[in-house]
Amino acid sequence: MTGKKKKINTEQFNYSKNESFENLEVVQKMALNRKGKDDEINPDISTFLKAEELKGKLCGLYSDKISQNTDVKIMGSVKINGKELRLKTGEEINLDKKDD
């Protein structure tokens, strides 16, 4: 090795969502217009649907991971006529415990 760094053409890495979307549309058109035997049109539905799925992912319509935010309400004790009632539902949670 001579220690010289090879200059990389960064233009080849510039690729936008629009370019990808347009390329997927071209693939879909090709899939729909695919010709089979005897030059009759025989669409490739599987390729068309895969391109459609990729376009949807590109636009953020699909997510690999579903994140769910759930609020948990914790009710303390209730006083009725000066008498404290503690409802016991589920497992006790120690709210004073700090993570080490």
Secondary structure, 3 states (H helix, E strand, C coil): CCCCCCCCCHHHHCCCHHHHHHHHHHHHHHHHCCECHHHCECCCHHHHHHHHHHHHHHCCCCCCCCCCCCCCCCCCCEEECCEEECCCCCCCCCCCCCCC
